[in-house]
């Protein structure tokens, strides 16, 4: 069981999601793979964040990765995404996201990033560099990296952190592929091809992984 990435997005209605904080743990990949894997996971996280309605929780699997998504109410305007392997417990993943987003709202006032996000969504400022966010994870919200490290062992985390009753009572939608959350008429291959956040190597990596998966179905 492994956690790879923990991201918080500003999610303005009708506009692209903007990464605010990005924490990563990609040490299980070779150094040659890490940049490409981070690109793919970042693209996946942004895609599902933009397609998760306020107050909704869902888990979306693509190949061997799962993006667990928790979108806060529209008044908060943020969405958290945790990227894990397929074996990581869903209940613990949403415990992490719930606690982290509560802490983020308390410690990081919206005024600290709102104007920058507005400039990005209106096109007057560029999106953050790959793997980064509008805020600096190490200084603005270092708790993201701490949550990622603390929850690597879900058994330890689940005994320390009490999962709120609200999470137990809320239905979490599980999608087997990222295509399940796309809007009618959207095509994932075309989104990947048009994406400005993926370089040519990452796009080729995605296509190869998808082809290998489609050839290895056990009947």
HELIX and SHEET records of a PDB file:
HELIX    1   1 UNK A   31  UNK A   50  1                                  20    
HELIX    2   2 UNK A   90  UNK A  107  1                                  18    
HELIX    3   3 UNK A  110  UNK A  112  5                                   3    
HELIX    4   4 UNK A  114  UNK A  121  1                                   8    
HELIX    5   5 UNK A  143  UNK A  150  1                                   8    
HELIX    6   6 UNK A  154  UNK A  160  1                                   7    
HELIX    7   7 UNK A  165  UNK A  169  1                                   5    
HELIX    8   8 UNK A  178  UNK A  181  5                                   4    
HELIX    9   9 UNK A  188  UNK A  194  1                                   7    
HELIX   10  10 UNK A  200  UNK A  214  1                                  15    
SHEET    1   A 6 UNK A  18  UNK A  24  0                                        
SHEET    2   A 6 UNK A   3  UNK A  10 -1                                        
SHEET    3   A 6 UNK A  78  UNK A  85 -1                                        
SHEET    4   A 6 UNK A  65  UNK A  71 -1                                        
SHEET    5   A 6 UNK A  57  UNK A  62 -1                                        
SHEET    6   A 6 UNK A 173  UNK A 175  1                                        
END                                                                             
